[in-house]
Amino acid sequence: MTTHIAPRSRKVRVLATLGPASSTPEMIKKLYVAGADAFRINMSHGSHEGHAKVIANIRALEGELGRAMTILVDLQGPKLRVGKFEGGSVMLETGKRFVLDRDRAPGDASRANLPHPEIFEALEPGTRLLLDDGKLCLRVQSVTRERIETLVETGGKLSDNKGLNVPDVIVPMAALTEKDRKDLSFALEQGADWIALSFVQRAEDVAEARRLIGGKAALLAKIEKPSAIDRLDGILELADAVMVARGDLGVELPPEAVPPLQKRIVETARRMGRPVVVATQMLESMITAPTPTRAEVSDVANAIYDGADAVMLSAESAAGAWPVESVAMMNKIATAVEADPGYAERIHFTETLPDPTTADALAEASGNIAATVSASAIICFTMSGSTARRVARERPSVPLMTLTPQLSTARRLGLLWGVHAVHTRDVGSFEEMVAKAKRMVLRHGIAKAGDRVILMAGVPFGTPGSTNVLHVVRLSGDELKGHRG
C-alpha cells in the first residue's frame, strides 16, 4: 500500500471519539477530512457488535484513502457505585451522619449499600468519599469490615447507583475488571492499534495490561487518579503513552489543582519520550453549540503550547450536535498555535536529554542538522517505530516522514506529534533506501527539487531499534520518472 494523501500541515494530532453522532462511514470520513488523525472507541458505551462495525468502517476508509488509520480502544475500568434507594433517591443533609454498609436492602436518608468490600479494607478515619462526580462529599468517621460511618460535608440529592470516588487512598482493586478483559480480547481480535487503560493507580496495573496485550497493540495509561501522580515515572516507564484524563482528575482533586498537574504530566511524558494526550471537556460547549467559548479555545491552545502530542474530543464528536465542527475547530486552533513564531521556543522549554545510545544521539542531531543545512524534512525508516518516537520527542521544526513495511507500526504512529507515517515495501540495501526516500518525499509533496532531506535508518535493515545511520541528500526532482513505488 502506498499513500498519496497529502500530510497534515500541523504537527499536533487530533483524537476524535466516535459514537452515535459519528459512527457511519460518511461521518468518519467527514471527521478525517475535517482534521481527525486518530479515532477513539469508548468501551463504556455500546456493544461489541456495534464497535466491530465502527472499526470496519474505519478500516474501509483506510483502504479507500490509502492512509494508515489509528484506532484507540478505551477500556472502561472499574466503576465504584452505591446501591439503590427506596423511591430511587434521597437528600443528604450537610452536617448529618450517613452510613455505607454491606446490607443489600434499599437505602434511605441515613444509610446506603456499598457493594465493594475492598473499599471497606482501604479506608481510614478522615478519608473523603465523593459521590455523583464529586457533587457530594462524605468524611469517614469510623470504619469496620461491615460499616462505614461518615459525616456529610457537602449534601445534596443522591440517586440509585451513583458513582463513588475515593481520592485519598489506593483502592486495592485491579485496573482490569472482567468486562475489561473481555473488551480487551475483543479489541485485540479487531486489530486495535492502541489500548487505553483506565483507573491506573500504580505501575503494576500497567504491567498486568501489557502482559495481556502481548505486544499486539500499544498501551496508553490514563492518569485520572491522584494516587497515580506520585507514581508517574514508574507508570510511564512501562506505558507506551499517557493521557491526562482531566475529567476524573477534576472529580477527585480541587479544580484549581488540575492545571498544574496537567503541566507536570505533559512535562514528565515529554522528558521520558512518551507521547501525551490531553483529554476531557476541551470544547465541551460544542456538544450543543456550533462554536466554543473563548476560554475553551485558550485551554486547547495552552495544551498545544505545552507540547502535547494530541488533543482529544470526547462527547463533542461522539454524541454532540456538531461533531464535524468540533474537529474542524480543533484543527483551526492547532494550526493557529503552530503558526505563532513563539510556538517552537515554547515547546522546547522541557529539556529532553537523549539517552546514551546511538539512536538517541542521531535523533537529537537530526533536528540540529535540519536547521543548520535548511533541510526540508526528516525521513525515518523504521520497523518498530522507535526511531520516529525518538525524533518526534525532539519536536523538530521540519516535517517528519516515517516509512515502514509494518502496517501495524504505521497505524500506531498516528498519535505521535508531527509524524506522517507511510506503509510501504521494505528496502534491502542502503542505495535502495536512499532512492525510495527521495521518491516518497517528492510524491507526498513534503519536499521538492533542489531541497535537502535527512534520512535515518538502521543498518543492517530489518533489525528493530538499530538506528545507526544519518544521511543528508539533495533532491534532483526527477526521482519519480519510471517509478510507482
N, C-alpha and C positions, 0 to 999 in steps of 0.2 A: 504494500500500500504506500503510495507516495502522496504527500499532502500538497495541495495547490491553493489552500486558503491563506490569504494574507495574514500575517501575525498581528496581534493586538498592538497598538502603538503604546499602550500603557503597560507598566510593569506589575502593579498590584493586581491580584486576582479577585474576582467576584464569585462567591459561592452562593448559589441560589437554592433554597429549599423548594422541593416540588410537593404539591398537594392537590386538593380538589380543584383549585383555581388554575392549575398549571401542569397537569399530567398528560394531556393529549399530545400526540406528535406535533400538531400545529403550534401549540403553546410552547412546547420545549424548544422548537426551532426559533420561535419569536424571542424567547428569553436568551438563547445563544446569540442571535443576531444583535439583540439589544446590549449584550455585553457579558452574559454569564459564561464563566470559564469552567466551572465545575458545578455538579448538581448533588444536593443532599437529600437523602431519603430518611425520614424520621420514623423509626420503628415504634414510637409511642402511639402512632395512629395507623389505621388501615390494616389490610390483611396481606398475607404472603402472596396470594393470587394477584391482588391489586398492585403490589410492589413489583412483582415479576413483569407485569405489563408495562409499567413505567420504565423499568430497566431495559426491556426490549425496545421501547420507543427511543431511548437514548442511544442504544447501540445501532438502531436503524438510522438515526441521524448521523452517527459516526460514519457509517458506510456511505450515506448519501453525500456527505461533505468531504470525506477522506481526511477527517481530522480526529485525532485521538481525543476521546471524551472521558472526563474524570467523574467517577461516581463515588460518593461518600455515604456509607450507611451508618446512621447514628443509633446506637443501642439505647434502650430506654433506661436501663439501670434500675436498682431497687427503689420503689416508691413507698415511703412510710405514710400511713394513713390512720386516722382514728376510726372507730366503729360508727354504727348508726345510732340515731336518737329517736325517741318517741315523738312522733309528729314531724320528723325529718330535720329539725334544727332546734337550737336553744340559744338563749342570750347569756353570755358570761359577763358578770359584773366585775369591774375593776375593784380590787381590794378583797374580793371574796375567795374562799377556798374552793379548789376544784381537784378532783381525784381522777387519775387514769389507772385502770386496773385490768385484770385478766378475765373479768366476768364478761361473758358474751351477751348479756342482757342489754336491750336498748338503753342508751344513756339519757340523762336529764341535766338540769342546770347544776347539779352537784358532782356528777361523775360521767365517765365515758369509758368504753372499752378501747384498749390499745393492743391490737393483735400482733405485737412484735416483741417477744420475750427478750431478744438480745438488747433492746433499749433499757430494760429494767436493770440489766447487768452493768451497763456502761455509765449510768447516771450517778451523780452525787449531789448533795445539797448545794444550792447556789447555781446549778446549771440552768440555762434558759431552754425553754421549749417554744418554738414558733409554730403557729397554726395558720392555715389558709394563706400561704405565700407571705408569711410574716405579718399579716394584719393583726393577729392576736399574739400576746406573749404571756407565757406562764413561767414562774420561777419555782424550781424544785425546792421543797422544804425538807422532805424526807423520802426515802425510797427503800422498798423491800423487794423480794422476788415477785410479789403479787400486787404491789400497790405503790403508786407514786403520788405523794401529797404535794400539791402546788398552790401557789398564790397567784391570782390573776393580776398581772401588772398592766396589761392592755386588754380591755374587754371588747366584746362585740358579738356578732352573730356567728355561730358555729354550726355548720350543716353536716349531713351524713358524709362520711368517707373523705373529709378534707385532709389535705396533705399536712405532714408534720416534719419540721426541720429541727435537727439537733446540732447547733453550730459550735458548741463549746467543747465537745469531746469526739474522739474517734469511735464511731459505732462499729462493734465487731460484726460487720456484715460484709460478705463478698461483693465486689463491684458487679459481678455477673450473676443474675438470677437464672432460674430455669428457663424463663421466657427469653432472656438474653442469649442463652446458649443455643436455643432453637433458632432464634433470629440470626445469630452469628453463622450457624451452619447453612442457613438459607442464603445469607449474603455471600458466603464463600462459594456456594454452588452456583450462584448467579454471576460470579466474577466481579464482585465489588472491588474497587481499587483501594479504598480507604475504609477502615472501621474506626468509628468514634466511640470511645469508651467513657461512659458516664459514671458519676459517683466515685471517681478516683480519690482515694484518701492517702495511699502510700504506694511506694514503688512495687510492692508485692502484687498489687492489683494489676499493674501493667504487665508484670512478668507472667501472671496467670493467663491474661488475654493473649499475650504474644505466643505463649506455648500452644494455646488452642488454635490460633491463626496459622501457625506453622509456616510462615513466610508467604502465604497465599495472597496477602494484602498488606498494605502499610497500616500502622496503628497510630491513631491520634488520641491523645489523652485530654479529656475535658477538665479544666480546672474550675470547679464550681463549689468546692468545699473548702472552708478556711483551713482545715487540717492539712490540705494538700499544699498550701503555700509554704509551710515550714519544711516540706519535703520535696520542694520543687526541683532541685538539682537531681536528686535520685530518680524522680519520676521522668524527667526529661532525658536522663541517661539511657533509659530503656524504651522511651517512646520515639516514634519517627517524626511526630509533630505535636503541637499543643494548641488547645483552643481556650481563649479567655471567655468563659461562659458567664457573662455579666449578670444575666437574669437571676440565676441561682445564687451567685456570689452576693448579689444585692439583697436577697432574702435573708441570708444568714449573717450578713455584715451590715453596719450602718451604710446608707447610700454614699456618704462622703468618703468612706474607706475604699470604695471600688476603683476610682480613677488612679490613685497611686499604685494600687495592686496591679491594675492593667498595665501600667508603665513598667512595673517591676517584672511581670511575667514576660512581656514583649522583650524587654532588655535581656533577661536571662536566656530566653529562647534564641535570640539573635547571637548572643555571646557563645552559646553552645552549638550553634549551627543547625538549629531545628526550625522548620517552618512554623509560623504562628498565625492563627486565625483569630480575629476579634469578632465576637458574635453577640447577638441579642439586642433587640429594641433599637437598632441603628437608625431605621427610618420608620419607627412604629406608627406614626400618624398616617403613613401612606397605606395602612391597612384599609382605611376608609376615605382618605383624601388623595387627590391626584398630585399634590405637592407636599414636600416635607416642611417641618419647621426649620427656621434658621439654626436653632440650637442643634437639631439632628444633623444638619449638613456639617456644622462645625465639629460635631462629635466624630463623624465618619472621617473628616479631613484630619483630625488630630491623630486617629489611629494610623492613618497612612503616613503622616509626618513622623510618627514614632518608628516606622519601619516595618509594620505588619506585612506579612506575605499576602494575606487575603482578608477581605471583609465579607461578612455573611448576612444574608437576608433570611428571616425565619417566616413568620406568618405573612409578612409583606408580599412574598412571592408565592407562598403555599396556599393561602386561604383568603388573601385580601382582594379588594375590588380593583387594584391597579398593579398587578404583578409585573407586566412589561415595563410600565412607567417606573416602578421601583428599581428594577435592574438598570434601566437607562439612566436614572438619577445617580445610582452608584457609579456607573461608568463616567458620567459627567464630572462628578466630584473628584474621582481618582485622576482623571485626565487633567483637570484644572490644578490640582495639587502638584502633580508631577511636572506641570509647565512652569511652576514657581521656581525662579532661579535659586531660591534658598533651600529647595527640597533636597538636593543632592548633599548639601552640607549637613542638614538636619538628620538625615538617615544614617550618617556616619558618626553621630555622637557616640553611639555604642561601639566600644573598641572590640573588634573581632580578631583576636590574636590567633594566628594559624597554629595548628598542632605541629609538632616537629616531624612532619612527613613530607616526602617529595610532592605528593598530590596537593597538600595544603599550601606548600610553598609556591607551586606553579599556579594554583587558583588565585592566591593573593597577587602574584606577579602579573597575571593576565590583565587585570584591571589597570594596573600602573602602565603596562606596556601599551595597552589600547589607548590610554590618554596621551602617552609620550609620542607615539607614531601616528596618532589620529586614525586609529583603526575604526572601521565601521561596524564590526561585530566580533563576537567571540563564538566559536563553534566547538562544541564538545562531542566527541564520540564516546558513548558510554553503554555498558551492558546493564549495570545495576542502577544507574542514576546518581551515584555518589559524586562523580566529577561535577555534574550540574548543581548538586546541592552545595558543594564547596564554593563554586564560583558565585552562585546566587547569594550565598551568605555575605559575600563581599560587596554586594549591591553595585555592580559595575555600571558605568554611565552609558554603555553601548548595548544593543540587543544581544541576547544570549540564545543561540540556537543549539538545540541538543538533537543529535542524530543517534538513533538506537535501533538495533534489529529486534528488540524485545517490545512487543506491543504493550505488555503489562507495564513496562518501565515508562513508556511514553505517556500512558494514561495516568500513572501516579504523579508524574511531574507537573500535572495541571494545577496543583495547589502552590507551586513554588513561584516566588517573586521573579518576574522577568523572563521566565523560561518559555521558549517556543519549542515544544517537543515534536519531533517528526519520527514516525516509524518508517524505517527504510531498510533495504537489504544490507547485509553485513559486508565489510570490506576485508580483503585478505592481505593487503600489503600497504606500506606507507604511501607509495605513489597513488594507489587506488583511493586511499583515504583523502589525499590532497585533492585529487580530481573530483571526487564526489562532493566534498565540502564546497568547492568552488561552484559546482553546478547547483547545489541545493540553495546556497545563499543568494545566487542570482535568480533562481526560479521563484523563490519566495519573496523577492523584492526587498531583501534586507540589505543588500549591497549592490553596487553597480560597477561597470568597467572603470578601472583605474584605482578602485578602493583597495585598501589593505584590510585583511581579516586575520584573526588569530585562531589557530587550530590547537586543540588539546586532545590528547588521546593516551592510551596505554599500549605499549608495545612489549611483548607480542600481543596481538589482538585476541579478543575473546576471553581475557583474564579480568574478571571483575575487580575493581578497586586498585588497578595497577597504573594509574595516570603518571606518566613519566616523560611525556613529550609536549613541548610548547613550540609552535612553529608559526612564523609570520609569512603570509603570501600576499601577492598583489594580483588582482583580477584583471584579465585582459579583456573580458567581455564576450569572447567567442567560445567559451567553455561549453555552452549548450548545444553547439552545432553537432548534429548527428547523434544526440543522446536523448533518451527518455527518462532514465532512472538515475 
